[in-house]
């Protein structure tokens, strides 16, 4: 099967490097579907689920949180602030984080705090939605 390489990288480590048949990742303005020999592109990513079909037939689900994606020379590279397996999400912690972020948004103090709270809320909502997914 013809595929392409998927690399997911955080500041700390390479989280995934695999040969895949297809991938769907969350862009700032919606989801992008990637197949082998995709045209080169760069996009901002959003906090949401990245899914990939491995060349051997398995599946990968990763929650990624803000960053960039580049497809070039049959390699999709996702540089993300952080990422985690959907199955590793602590749902109770995600719910608590979402509630804290909502409170900070309602308080609407400094613009910087508001932007951080919105980003935190997006991460928490993605974790709630896709957490414990196998």
Helices and strands as residue ranges (DSSP letters): E 4-9, E 14-27, E 30-35, E 41-45, E 48-54, E 59-72, E 75-85, G 86-88, H 91-107, H 111-130
